[in-house]
């Protein structure tokens, strides 16, 4: 088998942890498998580098940040390769550039366009374990780029697809995917398997186990995924195609995201093209808008438009919106960064009615007001005041019987 193993920051958070990872990788190799390793930066390293940059500038250029932050994964890759060689296992480390991970030009949020992987394939043929620095690539013009937070997951899945790997193992500090955050609900249950669609929703709605784009990539290229802990040998959670048994469970998990802010533009003229003008300007800056609500006034002449963006993008988004407010003659804007999004997810929603009503009743019974709502076939999300996040998660987890399901 060809197995790609990705190790997150806590898994390589110290020299002792790197040695433990090397032991696990060597054991996989000695079991007769070909192994490719992808590593994140050591825990805390990326934040440390960001803080260095912001001591110099409150808004450092994205290009320079990419070059700076990509160094963390390179250190982990080299140290892991050294540890493997010390165990008598041939290993060689590679940067994203050396692997041939070609991306677009969107610094700090680059998207992978293709992977050549020639040097990785050559290393495998020669019996080496390639150790790849995750989270990074290069543009066609050799500019270093990074793939966004959690981008090492995407590196691992994309490399798996490029190599035709039999399995992609994502090693982290949790034992798999749980019905919700166990730090909020100790009774949260580990799932044996989850569909790509459910995992994609969970990841996009705040669950931090897998990066959203890595799940998109895995689903698109049918990469078999398993989420496991590098701190134990327990089986993890399989991320697979949906099967009929999954539809029997109405709700598979509850997710939350406190990393959201709400912007409202007040009294925008209600005419065609206004929303397009607004959201194109925001998209041009690579800012992802999540939920949108538009309220038309009774006279039909003006409207309030509310939408949510990630907190790290709030300042940039407000700058764009302020210019549009002046241009359109709107009355102004308001910002609320004291919000959170809580969501329920499950492929069973496709075939069961009354799910939304139960969610809204549950929140109402605990005195939690809903500001915004969005839905898809397999999820319902509500924006609420952030101070009620933990209460909402516990109440919804209990209301849908997630602890009791076996």
Protein Blocks (a to p, Z undefined) as FASTA:
>chain_A
ZZdddddfklmmpfklmmmmmmmmmmmmmnopacdddddddehklmmmmmmmmmmpmbdc
fklmmmmmmmmmmmmmmmmmmmmmmnopacddddfklnopacdfbehiaccfbdfklmmm
mmmmnopacdddehiacdfkopacdebehklmmmmmmmmmmnopabdcdddfbfbdcfbd
fklmmmbccdfbdcfklmmmmmmnopakbcfklmmmmmmnopacddddfkbcbdcddddd
ddfklmmpmblbdcddfkbccdddehiacdehklmmmmmmmmmnopacfbdcddddfkop
accddddddfklmmmmmmmmmmmmmmnopabdcddfkbccdddddfklmmcghklmmmmm
mmmmnopacfbdcddfkbccddddfklmmmmmmmmmmmnommmpZZ
